[in-house]
Amino acid sequence: MKNYADLSVLTDKKLRTLRNNLNNRLESFAKGGEKHLPPSHMLHGLDEGDCKSLLENVHSEMKKRSK
C-alpha cells in the first residue's frame, strides 16, 4: 500500500487518476466482484472503508486546489 498521508505532493493528473481508480474500486466493492489487486497497483491493500476515506481526502484536496 502506498502512503497517501500528504496528497498535496501529488500532481493534478495523479490526483485525478487516484480519484478515478478509487471510484472504480468502490464500484467493484458495491457489485461484490472486487478483484485481487497486484502489489504494484496504487490501491493494493486498501479495503472498502480505506477507499472511501481516501476518496473524501482526494475530493477535499481537489476542492482546495480549485480555489
N, C-alpha and C positions, 0 to 999 in steps of 0.2 A: 504494500500500500504506500502510495506517495504521500508526502506531507503537504497538506493544504491549509496549514495554520495561517499563512500570510498570503492571501490572494492578491494583494497589491503588487506583488512581484511578477505576476503573470501578464503577458501581453493581452491586448483586447481580443486578438484572434484565439489565443489559448483559452481565455475565459469563455468565449462563445462555444468553443469546441467542448470544453468541460460541461457547460450548461446543456448542450445538445446530448452529450453522452449520458449525463445524469437523467435527463428526461426519457431517453430511450431505455435506460436501465430500469427506471421506476415503472415504465410501461410494461416491461418484461416481468417485473415482480407482480404487477397487478394481474397480468394474464396467467401467472403461475408457471410460466415457461422460461424462467431465467436460466441462462447458460452459465457454465463454469467459465470464468474469465482466466486467460493465461496470466502468469505473473508480470508480463510486460505491459498489460493493459492498465490504463490510468485509473481505473476504478477497481482493480483487483483488491480483494479483501474487504470491501465495503458491503455491509448489509443494507437492507431497505431503509432502516432508520438513519444510518450514516449518510446514505444518498440524499434523503430528504433534508437533513440538517445542512449538508454541504450545498445543496441546491439553494436553500434560503440564503446562505452566506454568499453564494455566487450572485444571486439576484441583488443583494444589498450592495455588493462591490460594483456591479454594473450600474446600479442606480446612482451611486456615489460618483462614478466617472462621467455620467451623463450630465452632470450639473455644470 
